[in-house]
Amino acid sequence: MVQLDFKKGDGILPAIAQDYKSGKVLMLAYMNDEAYQLTLQTGEAHYWSRTRGEIWHKGETSGNIQVVREILVDCDHDAILLKVEQVGGAACHLGYESCFHNKIDKHGGETTIGERIFNPERIYKK
Amino acid sequence: MVQLDFKKGDGILPAIAQDYKSGKVLMLAYMNDEAYQLTLQTGEAHYWSRTRGEIWHKGETSGNIQVVREILVDCDHDAILLKVEQVGGAACHLGYESCFHNKIDKHGGETTIGERIFNPERIYKK
């Protein structure tokens, strides 16, 4: 059994979600041991929400769950890489395919790239 | 100018390095503001080493620097994605292309995947 190192991050570690087909990096979130175990058991990505302080079954509200195709761990056992099938095509709660939709130029300026796949106001009924 | 959120991580945030051509995720490390500024200024990846407590110019010892092709930031401005050209072909200090070279099966067992590109004992003269 893999022993993951949750200590360095005070009980959590970063988990990268990557589209298993395109290789696009979709998001970075965190897992505690419970989220990791739930991910293994269900085959769907579970994270630990730092802001809400609770387990977060990704896609629970929006329906955009992440079906886990492969789990990788790095050499220090303190970071996880999930290769996922992103249901609905958008991982970002703002409606973009990827949360990494802001490009930084060499002067530190920011430009939004990528197009919205859904309108978050409709999905989350804000 | 982009305002990155270093607060949530007590002055650091996670930075993913991804091969700009293949899309392979190479490693996850951390940046503080200084490492971020050095990365912008030099075009080569700089991180904050949590274990050594110092700025880490990736490849300084091994020669395997990361030439930054693109910098992306996520929707919460608390995680960075670097698309890099990995000089020497290996990002991992153990000699593998990627630090994520351990696959976890659904029972939590671990298998090493990928082949070593260099012998770390020769590079680091341990």
Interface residues (C-beta under 8 A of the other chain):
Chain A: M1 V2 K8 P14 I16 Q18 S22 G23 K24 V25 M27 L28 L40 G43 R50 E70 I71 L72 V73 D74 C75 D76 H77 A79 L81 C92 H93 L94 Y96 C99 F100 H101 N102 K103 I104 K106 H107 G108 G109 E110 I113
Chain B: M1 V2 K8 P14 I16 Q18 S22 G23 K24 V25 M27 L28 L40 G43 R50 E70 I71 L72 V73 D74 C75 D76 H77 A79 L81 C92 H93 L94 Y96 C99 F100 H101 N102 K103 I104 K106 H107 G108 G109 E110 I113
